[in-house]
Amino acid sequence: MSGSDMSRSSSPRSSRRTFLAGSGAVAAGTVSATLVGSPAEAAASQASPAGLGPSEFDPALRRLLSNVDPNRIGATIQRLTEFGTRHTLSSQTEPERGIGAATDWVAQQMQAIAALSGGNLTVRRQSFVQPVSSRIPVPTTITNVIATLQGTASPERFYVVTGHLDSRVTDVMDFTSDAPGADDDGSGVACVLELARLFASHQFPGTIIFATVAGEEQGLYGSSFMAQQMSSAGNDVQGMFSNDIIGASRSFDGHKPDPFTVRMFLEGLPTNATPDQIALLKSVGGENDGQARQLGRFVRAVAPHSLTGMGIRLIWRRDRFLRASDHVSFQGQGYPAARFTEPRENFNHEHQNTRVVDGVQFGDLIEFVDFDYIARVTRVNAAALWGLASSPSTPKDAQIHTTPPGTLSGTNLTTLSWKAGPEANLTGYEVVLRETTEPDWTTAIPVGNVTTITIDISKDNVQMGIRAVDRNGNRSPVASPHAVA
């Protein structure tokens, strides 16, 4: 059964400390709510569950997660290493070696999956010529392989998951030496192919894209082109995950293995924010409430350890220190995007020529990859994509009004507004709250199927957000309102 047919369940609870009354509207279409006591006190007796995760998960999702196959993931990585090198500048015409042969193989795998999808999944190659740049000495064709699972209710919103196909050795311009790329990023490509296989027989309200991108090691070129094309087409990408170096549960450097944790990197100040927007974020204390941070909060709720066997370590950084992966390309277009990666990298096993020095093995070899670990990371991706594509859209144009309609000056009341969502099965919205020092939402107030709400809570003291709820109890990611006079 599809993700749109079987849903997660969650039953809102009423609170004695919350008063909701349509008759108390301060304006037409506005509901007034009064929350007695401080937000911290209110959190102890919530108006409804503040966490985005449901009390029960869709049985169809559980079946899908149980079908993630570590052996298939391992076979995919093994095959990818057999192309010798997948460097962006390597051969595009040899039948068994180079980026061209690897791209052909991935496209064939995607097409085989699509052939069994009953028409749900479509596959295409997205090719372009990258001009000469610092790491591209001659104009070079770069090809992404993109599989699309079209949404049924609101197909105009997209959720994207990628792994990068290209590999490299110590010298980023060396395109002839063997670069097996088992972990970086055969692991991510294997995850994407497994996700496409598992999701192909399902349908969801939102559209999901499974893509392998190239040119990452030379400058994020494949993902940059893909993100730019989606932006130019007006695609509403509401979530994007880059899976890059997700293969090792051990660091092989003496540190204790951490096989049940995956890191998720999430930017604070948006990559594409203007100076004026950054100044406003600083003014209102919104540095921790951008789209990427809201995406991370949502993912940790819909993909808990109890469901996936994996804990998610949210890290409030765009990426590892002074580094970047393909999610940054999507952030540059204003899309919420994040990177999944293993708990502790070993730099002997990435960006290295395969060799032994003083008894130490260098090189990105398959022997250092844990297929069971990748399977758990794949389950995290799957639960996240399922939750996103099954839930309502993130509310648009959320605003917090410093001078609410009908007032002449500032007020301790808070008026929020947003645009109505496109889904036909929406039942309403919730205002979510947390103390400014809390990492996640602690209180949720159901406000009905309205687009404006005034609450007797000072905007000075807490962080606020809006999320949509549908008739199946699915909740959208939170939209953080921007301030307007």
C-alpha positions as CSV (number, residue, x, y, z in Angstrom):
1,M,0.0,0.0,0.0
2,S,1.3,3.5,-0.8
3,G,2.5,6.1,1.5
4,S,-0.6,8.2,0.7
5,D,-2.9,5.3,1.7
6,M,-1.5,4.3,5.0
7,S,-0.4,7.0,7.4
8,R,1.2,7.5,10.7
9,S,-1.1,8.1,13.6
10,S,-1.0,10.7,16.3
11,S,-3.8,11.8,18.7
12,P,-3.7,15.4,19.9
13,R,-4.3,15.8,23.6
14,S,-6.1,18.8,25.1
15,S,-4.6,20.8,27.9
16,R,-6.2,22.6,30.8
17,R,-3.6,25.3,30.3
18,T,-4.7,26.1,26.8
19,F,-7.8,27.9,25.7
20,L,-8.9,27.7,22.1
21,A,-12.1,29.5,21.1
22,G,-13.3,30.5,17.6
23,S,-15.7,33.0,19.2
24,G,-12.7,34.8,20.6
25,A,-11.4,35.7,17.2
26,V,-9.7,39.1,17.1
27,A,-10.5,39.4,13.3
28,A,-12.3,37.4,10.7
29,G,-10.6,34.1,10.1
30,T,-8.5,34.5,13.2
31,V,-8.5,32.3,16.3
32,S,-7.4,33.6,19.7
33,A,-5.4,31.3,22.0
34,T,-4.2,32.1,25.5
35,L,-1.5,29.9,27.1
36,V,-1.4,30.3,30.8
37,G,1.9,30.2,32.6
38,S,5.4,30.2,31.1
39,P,6.3,28.2,28.0
40,A,8.4,25.9,30.2
41,E,5.5,25.2,32.4
42,A,3.2,24.7,29.5
43,A,5.5,22.2,28.0
44,A,4.8,19.9,30.9
45,S,1.1,19.8,29.8
46,Q,1.2,20.3,26.1
47,A,-1.8,21.2,23.9
48,S,-0.7,18.4,21.6
49,P,2.4,16.3,21.1
50,A,5.2,18.8,20.2
51,G,7.4,16.1,18.7
52,L,6.8,15.5,15.0
53,G,7.1,11.8,15.4
54,P,3.9,9.7,15.7
55,S,3.1,7.2,18.3
56,E,2.8,4.5,15.7
57,F,4.5,4.3,12.3
58,D,2.9,3.1,9.1
59,P,3.2,-0.7,8.8
60,A,4.0,-0.2,5.1
61,L,7.0,1.9,6.1
62,R,8.1,-0.8,8.6
63,R,8.0,-3.4,5.8
64,L,10.0,-1.2,3.5
65,L,12.7,-0.7,6.1
66,S,12.9,-4.4,6.8
67,N,13.6,-5.0,3.1
68,V,16.8,-2.8,3.0
69,D,19.3,-5.3,1.8
70,P,23.0,-5.0,3.0
71,N,24.1,-7.7,0.5
72,R,22.7,-5.7,-2.4
73,I,24.3,-2.6,-1.1
74,G,27.6,-4.4,-0.9
75,A,27.3,-5.8,-4.4
76,T,26.6,-2.3,-5.7
77,I,29.8,-1.0,-4.1
78,Q,31.8,-3.9,-5.3
79,R,30.7,-3.2,-8.9
80,L,31.5,0.5,-8.6
81,T,35.0,-0.2,-7.5
82,E,35.5,-2.5,-10.5
83,F,35.4,0.5,-12.9
84,G,39.0,1.3,-11.7
85,T,38.5,5.0,-11.5
86,R,35.3,7.1,-11.6
87,H,37.2,10.4,-11.8
88,T,35.2,13.1,-13.5
89,L,38.0,13.6,-16.1
90,S,38.4,9.8,-16.8
91,S,37.3,8.0,-19.9
92,Q,33.7,8.4,-21.0
93,T,34.0,5.9,-23.8
94,E,35.8,2.8,-22.5
95,P,33.3,0.0,-21.8
96,E,34.7,-1.2,-18.5
97,R,36.8,1.7,-17.0
98,G,36.1,5.2,-16.1
99,I,33.2,7.6,-15.3
100,G,31.4,6.9,-18.6
101,A,31.2,3.1,-18.0
102,A,30.1,3.7,-14.3
103,T,27.4,6.2,-15.4
104,D,26.1,3.7,-18.0
105,W,25.9,1.0,-15.3
106,V,24.1,3.2,-12.8
107,A,21.6,4.3,-15.5
108,Q,21.0,0.6,-16.4
109,Q,20.3,-0.2,-12.8
110,M,17.8,2.7,-12.5
111,Q,16.1,1.7,-15.7
112,A,15.7,-1.9,-14.5
113,I,14.1,-0.6,-11.3
114,A,11.8,1.7,-13.2
115,A,10.8,-1.2,-15.5
116,L,9.3,-3.0,-12.4
117,S,7.6,0.1,-11.0
118,G,4.4,0.0,-13.0
119,G,5.2,3.4,-14.5
120,N,5.7,5.1,-11.1
121,L,9.4,5.8,-11.6
122,T,11.0,7.5,-14.6
123,V,14.7,7.8,-15.3
124,R,16.8,10.3,-17.4
125,R,20.3,11.4,-17.8
126,Q,21.1,15.0,-17.2
127,S,24.2,16.0,-19.1
128,F,26.0,19.3,-19.6
129,V,29.4,20.6,-20.6
130,Q,31.4,22.1,-17.7
131,P,33.7,24.9,-19.0
132,V,37.3,25.1,-18.0
133,S,37.8,25.9,-14.3
134,S,40.4,25.4,-11.6
135,R,39.9,21.6,-11.6
136,I,38.5,21.1,-15.1
137,P,41.4,21.6,-17.6
138,V,39.3,21.1,-20.7
139,P,35.5,21.4,-21.3
140,T,34.1,18.2,-19.8
141,T,30.7,16.5,-20.1
142,I,29.2,15.8,-16.7
143,T,26.2,13.5,-16.4
144,N,23.8,13.0,-13.5
145,V,21.4,10.1,-13.5
146,I,18.0,11.2,-12.1
147,A,15.0,8.9,-11.2
148,T,11.7,10.6,-10.4
149,L,8.8,9.2,-8.4
150,Q,6.0,11.6,-9.3
151,G,3.8,12.8,-6.4
152,T,0.1,12.2,-6.6
153,A,-1.5,15.1,-4.6
154,S,1.1,17.9,-4.6
155,P,3.7,16.8,-7.2
156,E,5.1,20.4,-7.4
157,R,6.9,19.9,-4.2
158,F,10.1,17.8,-4.3
159,Y,12.3,15.8,-2.0
160,V,15.8,15.0,-3.3
161,V,18.4,12.4,-2.2
162,T,21.8,12.1,-3.8
163,G,25.1,10.3,-3.8
164,H,28.1,11.3,-5.9
165,L,29.4,8.9,-8.5
166,D,32.8,10.3,-9.1
167,S,36.0,9.4,-7.1
168,R,39.5,10.7,-6.8
169,V,43.0,10.0,-5.4
170,T,45.5,12.2,-3.6
171,D,46.1,14.5,-6.6
172,V,42.6,15.7,-7.5
173,M,43.8,16.1,-11.2
174,D,45.0,12.5,-11.4
175,F,42.4,10.8,-13.6
176,T,44.4,7.7,-14.5
177,S,45.3,6.1,-11.2
178,D,42.9,3.6,-9.6
179,A,40.4,5.4,-7.4
180,P,38.0,2.7,-6.1
181,G,35.9,5.2,-4.1
182,A,34.2,2.5,-2.0
183,D,33.2,4.8,0.8
184,D,33.6,8.2,-1.0
185,D,31.1,7.8,-2.5
186,G,30.2,4.3,-3.5
187,S,28.4,4.1,-0.2
188,G,26.2,7.1,-1.1
189,V,25.4,5.8,-4.6
190,A,24.5,2.3,-3.2
191,C,22.2,4.0,-0.7
192,V,20.4,6.0,-3.5
193,L,20.0,2.9,-5.7
194,E,18.6,0.9,-2.8
195,L,16.2,3.7,-2.0
196,A,15.0,3.8,-5.6
197,R,14.4,0.1,-5.6
198,L,12.4,0.2,-2.3
199,F,10.3,3.2,-3.2
200,A,9.6,2.4,-6.8
201,S,6.4,0.4,-6.0
202,H,4.9,3.2,-3.8
203,Q,3.3,6.5,-4.4
204,F,3.2,9.6,-2.2
205,P,1.6,13.0,-2.2
206,G,4.9,14.7,-2.8
207,T,7.6,13.9,-5.5
208,I,10.8,12.1,-4.6
209,I,14.0,12.3,-6.7
210,F,16.8,9.7,-6.4
211,A,19.9,11.0,-8.2
212,T,23.6,10.2,-8.7
213,V,25.6,13.3,-9.4
214,A,29.1,13.7,-10.8
215,G,31.8,16.3,-10.6
216,E,31.6,16.6,-6.8
217,E,35.3,16.2,-6.2
218,Q,36.1,18.8,-8.9
219,G,33.8,21.4,-7.4
220,L,30.2,20.2,-6.8
221,Y,29.5,20.7,-10.5
222,G,26.9,18.0,-11.1
223,S,24.8,18.9,-8.1
224,S,25.2,22.6,-8.8
225,F,23.8,22.2,-12.3
226,M,20.9,20.0,-11.0
227,A,20.0,22.5,-8.3
228,Q,20.2,25.4,-10.7
229,Q,18.0,23.6,-13.2
230,M,15.4,22.8,-10.5
231,S,15.4,26.4,-9.3
232,S,15.0,27.8,-12.9
233,A,12.1,25.5,-13.4
234,G,10.4,26.8,-10.2
235,N,10.6,23.5,-8.5
236,D,9.7,23.7,-4.8
237,V,12.4,21.5,-3.2
238,Q,11.3,21.2,0.5
239,G,14.1,18.8,1.5
240,M,17.4,17.5,0.1
241,F,19.8,14.9,1.5
242,S,23.4,14.4,0.3
243,N,24.7,10.9,1.3
244,D,28.5,11.3,1.2
245,I,30.9,9.0,3.0
246,I,28.3,6.9,4.8
247,G,30.2,3.6,4.7
248,A,32.3,3.1,7.8
249,S,31.1,2.4,11.3
250,R,34.7,2.3,12.5
251,S,37.4,5.0,12.2
252,F,40.3,2.5,12.2
253,D,42.4,5.0,14.2
254,G,42.0,3.5,17.7
255,H,38.7,5.2,18.5
256,K,35.8,3.1,19.7
257,P,33.5,2.1,16.8
258,D,30.1,3.9,16.7
259,P,28.0,1.7,14.4
260,F,24.7,3.1,15.4
261,T,25.2,6.9,14.8
262,V,25.1,8.9,11.7
263,R,26.0,12.6,11.6
264,M,23.6,15.1,9.9
265,F,25.1,18.5,9.1
266,L,22.7,21.4,9.0
267,E,23.5,25.0,8.3
268,G,22.4,27.9,10.5
269,L,22.6,31.2,8.5
270,P,21.2,30.3,5.1
271,T,23.9,30.0,2.4
272,N,21.9,32.2,0.0
273,A,20.8,34.8,2.5
274,T,21.3,38.5,1.7
275,P,23.0,40.9,4.1
276,D,19.7,42.4,5.0
277,Q,18.2,38.9,5.7
278,I,21.2,38.0,7.9
279,A,20.9,41.2,9.8
280,L,17.2,40.4,10.5
281,L,18.0,36.9,11.6
282,K,20.6,38.3,14.1
283,S,18.1,40.9,15.3
284,V,15.4,38.4,16.2
285,G,17.6,35.5,17.2
286,G,16.7,33.3,14.3
287,E,20.1,31.8,13.6
288,N,19.0,28.4,14.8
289,D,15.6,28.4,12.9
290,G,16.5,28.3,9.2
291,Q,14.9,25.7,6.8
292,A,17.8,23.3,7.2
293,R,17.5,23.2,11.0
294,Q,13.8,22.6,10.8
295,L,14.5,19.8,8.3
296,G,16.9,18.2,10.8
297,R,14.4,18.4,13.7
298,F,11.7,16.8,11.5
299,V,14.1,14.0,10.4
300,R,15.1,13.1,13.9
301,A,11.5,12.8,14.9
302,V,10.3,10.7,11.9
303,A,13.4,8.5,11.8
304,P,14.1,7.6,15.5
305,H,16.5,4.8,16.6
306,S,13.5,2.7,17.6
307,L,12.4,2.6,13.9
308,T,15.7,2.6,12.0
309,G,18.2,1.2,14.4
310,M,20.3,4.3,14.0
311,G,20.7,7.5,16.1
312,I,21.0,10.8,14.3
313,R,23.6,13.2,15.6
314,L,22.5,16.7,14.5
315,I,25.4,19.0,14.0
316,W,24.7,22.7,13.7
317,R,27.2,23.3,10.9
318,R,26.8,23.5,7.1
319,D,29.3,20.7,6.7
320,R,32.5,19.4,8.3
321,F,35.0,22.1,9.1
322,L,35.7,24.2,6.0
323,R,34.4,21.5,3.7
324,A,31.4,21.0,1.5
325,S,29.3,18.4,-0.4
326,D,26.4,18.4,-2.8
327,H,23.8,19.6,-0.3
328,V,25.6,23.0,-0.4
329,S,24.6,23.3,-4.1
330,F,21.0,23.1,-3.1
331,Q,21.4,25.5,-0.1
332,G,22.8,27.9,-2.6
333,Q,19.4,27.9,-4.4
334,G,17.6,28.6,-1.1
335,Y,16.5,25.0,-0.6
336,P,16.6,23.2,2.8
337,A,19.4,20.6,2.5
338,A,21.6,18.4,4.8
339,R,24.4,16.0,4.6
340,F,24.5,12.5,6.1
341,T,28.0,11.1,6.9
342,E,29.6,8.5,9.0
343,P,30.5,9.3,12.7
344,R,34.3,9.7,12.3
345,E,36.2,9.7,9.0
346,N,39.6,8.1,8.4
347,F,41.6,10.3,6.0
348,N,43.8,7.4,5.1
349,H,40.8,5.8,3.3
350,E,39.6,8.8,1.3
351,H,41.3,11.0,-1.3
352,Q,44.3,8.7,-1.3
353,N,46.2,6.6,-3.8
354,T,46.0,2.9,-2.9
355,R,49.3,2.0,-1.3
356,V,50.9,0.6,1.8
357,V,53.3,2.9,3.8
358,D,55.1,1.6,6.9
359,G,52.5,-1.2,7.2
360,V,49.6,1.2,6.9
361,Q,47.0,0.7,4.2
362,F,46.0,3.8,2.3
363,G,43.1,4.0,-0.2
364,D,39.3,4.0,-0.4
365,L,39.0,0.2,-0.4
366,I,35.8,-1.9,0.1
367,E,37.5,-3.8,3.0
368,F,36.9,-0.7,5.1
369,V,33.2,-0.4,4.4
370,D,30.5,-1.8,6.6
371,F,27.4,-2.9,4.6
372,D,25.2,-3.3,7.6
373,Y,26.0,0.3,8.7
374,I,25.1,1.6,5.2
375,A,21.9,-0.3,5.4
376,R,21.0,1.5,8.7
377,V,21.8,4.9,7.1
378,T,19.6,3.9,4.2
379,R,16.8,3.2,6.6
380,V,17.2,6.7,8.1
381,N,17.0,8.2,4.6
382,A,14.0,6.0,3.8
383,A,12.1,7.0,7.0
384,A,12.9,10.7,6.4
385,L,11.7,10.6,2.8
386,W,8.6,8.6,3.6
387,G,7.7,11.1,6.4
388,L,8.3,14.2,4.2
389,A,6.6,12.9,1.1
390,S,3.6,11.6,3.0
391,S,3.1,14.7,5.1
392,P,1.6,18.1,4.1
393,S,3.8,20.8,2.6
394,T,5.7,23.1,4.8
395,P,3.6,26.2,5.3
396,K,4.6,29.1,3.0
397,D,5.1,32.8,3.7
398,A,4.9,32.4,7.5
399,Q,5.0,35.7,9.2
400,I,5.2,37.1,12.7
401,H,3.7,40.6,13.0
402,T,5.3,43.1,15.2
403,T,2.3,45.4,14.9
404,P,-0.8,43.2,14.5
405,P,-3.7,44.4,12.4
406,G,-6.0,46.7,14.4
407,T,-3.2,47.9,16.8
408,L,-1.4,51.2,16.7
409,S,1.8,50.1,18.4
410,G,3.6,47.1,19.7
411,T,1.9,44.5,21.9
412,N,2.7,41.4,24.0
413,L,0.2,39.5,21.9
414,T,1.7,37.6,19.0
415,T,0.0,37.4,15.6
416,L,1.1,34.8,13.1
417,S,0.0,34.4,9.5
418,W,0.8,32.0,6.6
419,K,-0.6,30.8,3.3
420,A,-3.0,27.9,3.1
421,G,-1.5,24.7,2.0
422,P,-2.4,23.0,-1.3
423,E,-3.4,19.7,0.1
424,A,-7.1,18.8,0.0
425,N,-6.9,16.7,3.2
426,L,-5.6,19.4,5.5
427,T,-7.4,19.6,8.8
428,G,-5.6,22.6,10.3
429,Y,-2.3,23.9,11.7
430,E,-0.4,24.0,14.9
431,V,1.7,26.7,16.5
432,V,4.8,25.2,18.0
433,L,6.9,26.8,20.8
434,R,10.1,26.3,22.6
435,E,12.3,28.3,24.9
436,T,15.1,30.0,23.0
437,T,17.6,27.7,24.7
438,E,15.8,24.5,23.8
439,P,17.1,22.6,20.7
440,D,13.7,21.3,19.7
441,W,10.0,22.2,20.0
442,T,8.4,21.4,23.3
443,T,4.8,22.7,23.0
444,A,2.2,22.5,20.2
445,I,-1.1,24.4,20.1
446,P,-3.8,23.3,17.6
447,V,-5.3,26.4,16.0
448,G,-7.7,25.0,13.5
449,N,-7.9,25.4,9.7
450,V,-7.0,29.1,9.6
451,T,-4.2,31.2,8.2
452,T,-4.0,33.8,11.0
453,I,-3.7,33.3,14.7
454,T,-3.2,35.6,17.7
455,I,-1.9,34.2,20.9
456,D,-1.3,35.8,24.3
457,I,2.4,34.8,24.4
458,S,5.2,37.3,24.0
459,K,7.3,36.8,20.9
460,D,10.2,38.2,22.9
461,N,10.6,35.2,25.1
462,V,10.2,32.1,22.9
463,Q,10.8,30.7,19.4
464,M,7.6,30.0,17.4
465,G,6.8,28.1,14.3
466,I,3.9,26.8,12.2
467,R,3.2,23.3,10.9
468,A,0.3,21.8,8.9
469,V,-1.7,18.7,9.9
470,D,-3.7,16.4,7.7
471,R,-6.6,14.1,8.4
472,N,-4.2,11.2,8.9
473,G,-2.3,13.0,11.7
474,N,0.7,13.6,9.5
475,R,2.5,16.9,10.4
476,S,4.7,18.9,8.1
477,P,8.1,20.3,8.9
478,V,7.9,23.5,10.8
479,A,8.0,26.9,9.0
480,S,9.8,29.6,11.0
481,P,8.0,32.9,10.5
482,H,9.9,35.9,9.4
483,A,9.3,39.3,11.1
484,V,7.1,41.9,9.4
485,A,6.1,45.3,10.7
